[in-house]
Amino acid sequence: MPSCDTREMATDAAPTPVARTAVVDRDVPRAAAPAPPAPAAPAPPPSDRGWGVPLAVLIVGMFMSVLDISIINVAIPTMQLDFGATTDQIQWVENGYSLALGVVVPVSAWMAAKFGPGRVYNLSLLGFAAGSALCGLAWDLNSIVAFRVLQALPGGVLPVVTLTILYKIVPREKIGAAMGMYGLGIIVAPAVGPTLGGYLVEYVDWRLIFFINVPVGILGVIAAVMLLPRFGPTPVGRFDLLGFLSVATGLVCLLLALTEGQKWGWTSYSIMILLTVGVLSLALFVVIELEVERPLLNVRVFKHWAFTNSLMLVSVLSIGLFAVLFYIPLLLQQARGLGAFDTGLLLLPQALVMAVIMPTAGLLYDKIGPRWPAAIGLAIVALGTYMLTGVTLESSTEHVVWVLVLRAVGMGLAMMPIMTGGLSAVPPDQVDGASAFNNVVQRTSSALGLAGLTSLVTYSREQFSLDRGLLVSTDTPMPVLAPGATGEMAGMYAIYQQTQTIAFVEAMHSLFIVTAIITAAGIPLALMLRSGPSKPAAGGPVVAAH
C-alpha cells in the first residue's frame, strides 16, 4: 500500500468522503496543501487525555522560577553585609532579575512557536537550574547581579511557555479552575519564598537558596519529558530583531531612570535622556510591530478592551504584591530586629491563605465571571495595604500577620479572574502573544514599580530623618551609656540609630499609602470587566494556542 501523510491518517474517525479526499490529496504537490491543517493536528483532545497531572508538572517548574523573585528578599540584609554593599546597590540583585525577566519574555512566544513549547520548557528549566548554580557561587556584588541576569533569561521564558501549554491542554470550560492552579505559581510562590529563604539563611547558608533549584530543575525536566504531551513547532518566520531591540532598550532605560532618579536627580540630564529614550523606544516598538509581517508581539491584541483593561489591573496588583513583599521583610528585620527565619514564618500564613483562595477564585470565575471577584479583591488589598500604616515598632506580631492575611485574601481573589478574563477576550490564535504580554506586564510593572517606590522610600527616609534631626537642639541632653567620652559617644549613636529607625518606619508608611491609592484606583477598572460565566467555544472545548 502506498505511504500517506500521517497527519491525514490520524483522522481515523472522519467519515468516508473525507477519507477519499485524503487519498486524492496524497498526489497533490505539498505546496498546494492548505495551511490550516498543519498546526491543527495536536495530541488527542485534552478532555480525553486528562490535564491535571501535566498541569501540575508545569506549575512545579514555573513555581521555581517565580519563587526565586522573592526567596532572596529575607537574604538581602545578609548578602548586603557579605558583599559590603549599600541598600541602593543590593537592590540590583532584585532589579536585575526582574528586568531581565521582562526583557526576555517578548522572545518567549516566538521561541515556543519556533521550536515547540515542550522543548523550550525543558531547555529553560535546565538553563534556570544552571543559572541558579552560578548565583550560589557568586563572590561579590557584581558577580551576583550578573549571574542573576543569566538566571532570569530562562526563568522569564518558563511562565509564558507554561501558559501557552495550559491553553493547549485544558478544556475551555475548565480554564478558570486551571488558572486558579496556575496562580499558585504566580502569587503563592513569591509569598512562600521568604519563609523558605529565611530558614536557609538563618540556619544553613544563603547560597543554598540558589543551589536548591538544581535538583528541582533536573527532576522537573524528567517529569516533563515523561508526562507532558508533545507539541511541535509552528511557522513563525524570521525573528523580529528590530522589535526586540526597541522593547529591550525601552524597558532598560525606564528601569534605570526610576532606580537612579533619586541619586542622580530627577531633573538631571542623565535621567531626562533615559526617560526620553525609553518612551521613544517603546513607541518605536509599537510602530515596528504594526508594520512587520510577523511581529515579535502582536500589539493588535490591545484592540480588545477587556484584555487591555486586565493588563492595567495586573500592573496594579503586581506593584502592590512585589513592593510589599520586598519591604515587609526589611521592615521586620531592620526596624524590629527579627531574624530571617522568624520573618519568613510571619509571612507564611498569607501564602497559605492564597493557596486556598486561588483555586476558589478560579471556580468563582467559571460561575460568575471576573468582575466581582476582581473588584472585591482589589478593595480588600487596598484596605489591607492602608492598614499596614498602623504597623509601628510597638505593634504586636499578631497584628502584622492578620493585616498581611487580609491582603492575601484580596490578592488571591482578584489576580486569576483578572488574568483569565483578559485572556478569554482574545481570539484563540492570539493567545500566545497575549500571554507573553501578560508576563511582560507582570515582570516590568513589578520591577518599575519597585524602583519607583524605592526612590519614594529613599526620599521620605531622608526627609523624615532631617525633620527629626532639626527637632533636637544643641543643648538637648544625650544619654550616657558608659563612663567618660566613650559612653557619651555611645549614647549619641543610640539616639542616631533610633532616629534612623523611626524615619525608616515612617517612610514605609508613605510607601503603603501610595500603594493603597494605586490599588484603589484599579477598582473602577475592575467594575468594567465581564460579569457572568464565559461561553464555551462553538467548535469544541479545546482552545488551540496556534
SULFENQUI-V460488 format. One record per run of one state. SS is the DSSP state (H for helix, E for strand, L for the rest). FROM is the first residue (numbers start at 0). TO is the last residue. Records with the same first field share a line. If there is no record, write none. Layout:
SS->FROM-TO + FROM-TO
This chain:
L->0-4 + 9-14 + 25-28 + 32-34 + 39-44 + 49-50 + 70-71 + 83-85 + 115-115 + 136-139 + 169-169 + 203-206 + 227-239 + 264-267 + 291-297 + 303-303 + 335-338 + 368-369 + 390-395 + 424-426 + 470-482 + 521-521 + 526-540 + 542-545
H->5-8 + 15-24 + 29-31 + 35-38 + 45-48 + 51-69 + 72-82 + 86-114 + 116-135 + 140-168 + 171-202 + 207-226 + 240-263 + 268-290 + 298-302 + 304-334 + 339-367 + 370-389 + 396-423 + 427-469 + 483-520 + 522-525
E->170-170 + 541-541
